[in-house]
Amino acid sequence: MKNTLANVLSIIALTRRRARDLDSFVESLEGRIRALSATHDLLTQSDWGATPIDLVIRAELAPYAQGTDRHVDMAGPDVQLAPNDALSLGLAIHELATNAAKYGALSVPGGRVDVRWELASETTARISWREQGGPPIDPTVRRKRGFGTDLIEKIVAHELRNPVDLRFEADGVRCTLIIPVRQRGSFAIREGRPV
């Protein structure tokens, strides 16, 4: 809970600094809190135990995967995440999806987002986000760093204890996240206690 509250405080502070006005602050903050809430719901269902990567990704992409003109494709093996790692992944996917819906592949008919994950080692999973079919990104235009980029590259990377590879390429956004895969005993808060 302490980590979650620290994340909320960081999100509020950074969102406030980036907001143009009160309405944009509220909209951005609501989306980010909703993302935390969706992942918290999954964690509550698992009694704050391991949560599958695919459920976290599906929960965050659900609002964007509606309709025939939007296509989201996801695939990967059953990989379970510790609660804090699931929360960090949920925030990252939320930011990527929000960006895709505003500016990228999910902002136009026929755009596509592919999310793939795999075990990279016994202790890590690799998640790859790839957009295609969206508006072209002009690599010569210097992008102003947004809060979503900072959140993914700084807060999420710090929480996951691994760097994040986030690229704005001409044909779409690419992001690779490395996430710890830990044994249940190393994070189970209720282990050994009667329920």
N, C-alpha and C positions, 0 to 999 in steps of 0.2 A: 504494500500500500504506500509506503514511504517513497519508493521509486516512482510510482504512478503520480503521486501528488507533486513530486519534483518535476516530472515531465509536464504536468498540467501548468505549473507555474512558469516553466521555460516557454511553453507554447503561448501562454497569455502574453508574456513579456515580448517575445519576438513578433507575435502577431500584431501587437499594439504598435511596435516600432515601424512595421511595414504598412500599416493601414493608412489609406488616403483619407478616410472619413469613418464616422461611427458605423454606417451601414456595412462598409467593406470589412471592418473589424469584426462585427457581429457575424456576418456570413462566413468568414474564414474560421473564426473561433468555433462556431456551431458545427461546421463540417469536421473539424479536427476532434472536437469532443465527441461527436457522433461516431467517429472512427474508433476512438478509445472505447466507447460504450459497446460497439458491436463486438470488439475483441473481448471485452470484459464479459459479455453475455456468453461467449463460447467458453471462456475460462470458468465461469460459474457452472455451466453445464457439465464440465469435466471435474468439478470440485477442486478447481485450481491445480489440476494435474496437467499431464501432457495434452497438448492440443495439436491436431493434424494441420500441417501447412496448408493443405487444400481448403480446409474449412475457413481458415483466416483469410486466404486470398478470395474465396467465393463471397464471404461476408462483406469485404471491402469493395469488391467489383460489382456486387448485385445491383446497385442503383444505376450503374453505367452499362450493364449488359442487357438492357431491355430494348425491345424493338428489333425489327428486321434489318435496319440500316447500320446497326452496331454489332460488331463481332469481336468476341473475346474468346480465346482458346487457351485452355489450361491443361497441363499434364505433368505428372511426376509420380514417383512412388509414395507409399505411405511413410511419411516422416513426421515424428512427433516432436513438438517444441516445448520447452519450459515456459512457464507463464510470462516472465519478463521478455523473453525473446519473441514470443507470440505477439505481445503488445507492440514491440518495436517494429516487427514485420507489418503489423496492421497499420501503423502510422505511415510507414514507407509506401505501402501499396495504396493507401488513401491519397497521399500526395501525388504519386505517379498517375493514378486514375483521374484525380481532379485536374491535373495539368493536361492529360490526354483529352479530357472532355472539353476543356476551355480552348486549347490551342493545337492539340495533336490529333492522333488517329481517331479518337472517339468524338471529335468535333465535326466530322464530315461523314456523309453516307459512304459506305464501302471501306471506311477505315478499319484497321484490325490491330488488336493487341494480342500478342502471344506471351504467355507466362509459362515457363518451364522450370522444374526443379529436379535436383538429383542429389544423391549423397556424394559429396566431394571427397570425404574421408570418413573414418569411423567417428569422428567428432565434429564434422561440419557438413552443412548442406549448402548447395549453391543454387540461388534463384536468379533466373534471367528474365528480364522484362524487355520486350521488343515491340516497338510500334512500327506500323507500315500503312501506307495508303492515306496518310494524313497530309495536311498542308506541308510543303517543303520547308525545311529550316535553312535559312541563309547563313552559312558558316562565317561569312564576312561581317555580319552584323553582330556587334558585341552585345551579348545578352546581359541585362541587369540581373544580378543574382536575386532571386526571390526567396521568400521564407521557406517554401517547399524544398528548394535546393539545399539551403542551409540545414533544415531539419534532417534531411536524408543524409547529407555528407558529414554533418557534425554530430547531432544528437543520436540518430539511429546508429551511425558507425561507432560512436562511443559506447552506446548500450550493448551493441552486438560484439564489441571488442574486435572488429574487423573493418578495414577500409571498404568504402562503397565506390564502385566504378560507375559513375553517372555521366553519360555522354549525350550531347544534343547534336546528332549527326544529321546530314542533309535529308536523309530519307526517314528520319524519326528518332525518337528518344530510345536509348539503350541504357539499361541499368543492371548491374550484377551485384547481388548481395551475398555475403558469406555469413551463415548463421550457425551458432554453436548447436550441436545436438548432444544433449547431456542425458545421463542415466537418471531415471526418476528419483532415486535416493538422494541425488545431489541438489534437488530443488523441491521435493515434496514437503509442503508445510504441515500436512496432516498425518504424515507417515508415523505409524506407531501409536497414534492416539485413537481412542474409541470415538466413533461417530455418533 
